[in-house]
Amino acid sequence: MTAKAEETPEIRTITVAHSPDSDDAFMFYGLATNKLETEGLKFEHTLKDIQSLNEDAKNGLFDVTAISFHAYAYVSDKYALLPHGASIGDKYGPIVVTKEPREASEIPTMKIAVPGEMTSAYLALRLYNRDFEHVVVPFDEIIDYVKAGKADAGLLIHEGQLFYNQLGLHKVLDLGEWWFEKTGLPLPMGGNVIRRDLGKDLMEQVSKHLHRSIEYSMENREDALAYAMQFARDMEPALADRFVAMWVNDLTLDYGERGREGVRRLLDEGHKAGIIPHKVKIDFVD
């Protein structure tokens, strides 16, 4: 009689979606390159632009996904917020730029190219002023759109925030500075969420591994940055390093109370202003 073969432990696949940006790539370096022991979990990565991820989240497509905080308002029934992995600007944020020098007081009269109506940048700009006209343009085409005179201004997220002035554009407003003056809080842009139907234990297990991935990247910064450079859209290494440092920081590893309060305040203000039609239930996986 032969001995029963040892059963292979079942591997559980967790689908993870994030943007093809150097900051997201940096965060997920440890998991994406199999540097970490994940205790029977296999992480399957999908890369999509943030606007697509916001739409996919409405259908609960991925177990874990990056998402704009504005979009979270519409999927909080399906997803809970992970307590790490957020892009939060402390006294800096999305920037409104123009071809010729203009004043922030002129924003109500402008046609502004924005990167998507579900982005947190758009929500913050609407909180600043409700009257401007807008047109949705892919975030990496906004600078050229403004330079070509197709819009009066552009709302820049991602690396455009760092080099718009080298391209002859002028800053009208930094929404992160404005938000800090208004609230004393950092301005949250995007975070990672996890499907509630995975159940408490699995949500906590996945959360632990994602936190370790961010920690690993910070501890192995040079290697993680070299990996992230392939997603840096032709940025020079020094610029990619600055960009990653802006959006992967201590608040990424843990929101802290200021970061959490920033999320609550942004979504509450959106509701009070009538931009978000309902009060948003904010739950973190702890």
Secondary structure, DSSP 4 states (H G I P E B T S, - for coil): -PPPPPPPPPPEEEEEEE-SSHHHHHHTHHHHTT-S--TTEEEEEEE--HHHHHHHHHTT-SSEEEEEHHHHTTTTTTEEE-SS--EEESS---EEEESS---GGGGGG-EEEES-TTSHHHHHHHHH-S--EEEE--GGGHHHHHHTTSSSEEEE-TTHHHHGGGGT-EEEEEHHHHHHHHHSS-EEEEEEEEEGGG-HHHHHHHHHHHHHHHHHHHHTHHHHHHHHGGGSTT--HHHHHHHHHHHSSHHHH--HHHHHHHHHHHHHHHHHTTSSSSPPP--B--
